[in-house]
Amino acid sequence: MKMEDLTAISPIDGRYRSKVEPLANYFSEYALVRYRVQVEIEYFIALCELPLPQLSTFDHSLFGDLRHIYKDFSVDDARRVKEIEQTTNHDVKAVEYFIKERFDTIGGLDAYKEFIHFGLTSQDINNTSVPLSVKDALNEVYLPQVEELTACLQSLAEEWKDIPMLARTHGQPASPTRLGKEVMVYVYRLKTQLAQLRACPISGKFGGATGNFNAHHVAYPQYDWSAFSNKFLSERLGIEREEYTTQISNYDNLGALFDALRRVNTIILDLDRDFWMYISEDYFKQKIKAGEVGSSAMPHKVNPIDFENSEGNLGIANALFQFLAQKLPVSRLQRDLTDSTVLRNVGVPLGHTLIAIQSTLKGLRKLILNEEQVAADLDNTWAVVAEAIQTILRREGYPKPYEALKALTRTHAKMTEQAIHEFIDTLNVSGEVKAELKAITPHNYTGIR
């Protein structure tokens, strides 16, 4: 069966392909091969600029031609690499042979071909290519989308900043708040965790077969290969180099990055559930699109499916992020191969994350505030001003105010404005204090936010 949207096993490459299409430039097999070619080419150029004695005669004007090998890298080029891999049975070695073929097309470079992949092991290429792809995907795809979500929330917080709303703690009526402030909580949380995400170093391994530059040093002991590699990764690839490693990356920084992404996702998941509850409480209606069906059986239903879709995808993403963060830093002795197949799945949780963010945005943009219902809940819950009254009575030195309000609010079947004011009239306080207490309503007892 030919692979297409309807025959894909993964919903990322099937049902949701349009939502995650940009990630193909970073996490597809084609993208991985392209990033490997990029690292190999830039490494060869760096050796020429060092220069190694045997590369001192290389014509630097050809660097542009070399860089076009990865800048113009096509799907057909990737197919050629995979054809070579059928013979080598080694994916990175196939990249080396592909680049040697391209050197032949440029011409006159035969003497320099053996310095492609010089002194390296495959993980020097993989453990720079993958973090480089992660860095680019975060900067070019993920961060713009999560910043769009944050901006949307900030706009809603501003729009609803003066809307008083009943709060609920433990599912029970609590001191009133403002809708805009509650949305702003998520803006604050997202910005805080995004700052921590950006602070996570993105690093790679580059040190030869077991991390000691054995081959480099035995061939050219006069060079400081550690300093060379530090500069190569930072200046050419824009990532940090891990100074002490085995054959593979330590993956600790990548694990920290996945944990940071998981925390951001958890905040969005929390938001999804809250808005789901607000819709359930009828605080929001949802914009209806002509032709849409909410239920196959119940014609009246308009379900909060966008928030539910987001929650489900975030759950999958976080499970995978957690697995990646726990598994990758663990390897037997100087390496085993388990990280190789696991790394190929780095784009999967990011894909589910993008689906979730887009679903949350869609849900937020469909909301229509039902101010009447929000106000009605406040009007029907006068007991929430009890905290305010007992606090002012404490200020006035009134004996046992908490207990007095507790007795009032727990014995009345339903607290009303009238019941509260009748209670205030029985208090042994001045007329000014009684007036102050009567001025408090569920609509204005919302604090400073």
BELHU-V476387 format. One record per pair of residues at least 12 apart in sequence whose ideal C-beta (glycine too) atoms are under 8 Angstrom apart, sorted by the first residue. I is the first residue (numbers start at 1). GAP is how many residues later the second one is. Records with the same first field share a line. If there is no record, write none. Layout:
I=GAP  GAP
This chain:
5=12
10=338
12=336  339  340  343
16=335  339
19=335  336  339
20=331  334  335
22=118  119
23=114  118  324  327  328  331
25=112
26=107  108  110  111  114  115  321
27=106  110  319  320  321  323  324
28=319
29=49  53
30=45  48
31=102
32=97  98  101  312
33=40  44  45  48  49  58  62
34=36  39  43  44
35=94  95  97  98
36=55  56  59  89  90  93
37=32  33  36  40  44  58  61  62
38=32  91  94
39=86  89  90  93  198
40=55  56  59  76  77  85
41=25  26  28  29  58
42=25  190  194  195
43=74  75  77  189
44=22  55  68  71  72  74
45=18  21  22
46=182  186  190
47=68  71
48=12  15
50=173  178
52=63  66  168
54=57  58  61
55=57  60
58=54
62=44  47
65=41
66=40
69=30  33
77=21
80=18  21
81=13  14  17
82=12
84=13  14
90=32
91=31
92=25  30  33  34
93=29
95=30
96=20  21
99=17
100=13  16
103=13
119=89  94  96  97  100
120=88  95
121=87  88  126
123=82  124  125  126  212
124=81  82  83  84
126=214  217
127=77  78  79  121  122
128=76  77  78  105  109  111
130=74  213  216
131=71  72  73  108  118  123
132=72  105  106  107
133=213
134=68  120  123  212
135=67  103  104
137=210  213
138=59
141=209  213
142=208  211  212
143=51
145=209  212  213
146=44  48  118  211
147=47
148=209  213
149=41  119  208  211  212
150=37  40  41  44
152=209  212  213
153=30  31  33  34  37  118  211
154=30  33
156=24  27  208  211
157=23  24  26  27  30
158=22
159=21
160=18  19  20  23  209
161=17  18  19  20  23
162=16  18
163=15  16  17  206  208  211
164=12  13  14  15  210  211  214  278  279  280  282
165=12  13  14  17  118  209  212  213
166=208  211  212  215  218  276
167=15
173=208  210  211
174=210
175=209  212  213  270  272
176=202  208  266  267  269  270
177=269  270  272
178=268  269  271
179=104  190  195
180=269
181=268
182=92
184=265
186=81  84  85
189=78
190=74  77  78
193=67  70  71  74
194=70
196=64  67
197=60  63  64  66  67
200=53  56  57  60
201=39  52
202=37  38  51  52  55
203=30  36  37  38  39  46  50  51
204=29  33  35  36  37  38  45
205=36  37  40  43  44  45
206=23  26  27  35
207=19  22  38
209=38
210=36  37  124
211=33  34  35  36  123
213=12  13  16
226=17
229=12
230=13
240=13
246=85  87  88  89
247=87  88
248=83  87  91
249=79  90
250=79
251=77  78  88
252=77
254=70  71  74
255=69  70  71  73  74
256=69
258=63  64  66  67  91
259=62  63  66
261=56  60  88  89  92
262=55  56  59  60  63
265=49  52  53  56  88  91
266=48  52
268=42  46  88  89  92
269=41  42  45  46  49  87
271=89
272=35  36  38  39  42  88  91
273=34  38
275=29  32  88  89  92
276=28  31  32  35
279=25  28  88
280=24
281=92  96
282=88  91
283=86  87  90  91
284=83  84  85  86
285=17  82  83  85
286=16  18  80  81  82
287=78  79  80  81
288=14
304=59
306=53  54  56  57  60
307=52  53  56
309=46  47  50
310=45  46  47  49  50  53
311=45
313=39  40  42  43  46
314=38  39  42
316=33  36
317=32  33  35  36  39
318=31
320=25  28  29  32
321=28
324=18  21  22  25
327=12  15
328=14  15
375=68
378=63  64  65
379=63
381=34  61
382=33  34  35  37  38  60
383=26  32
384=58  61
385=35  55  56  57  60
386=19  20  22  23  29
387=18
388=49  52  57
389=12  16  31  35  48  51
390=12  14  15
392=41  44  45
393=34  36
396=33  37
398=29  30  31
408=15
417=24
421=17
424=13  14
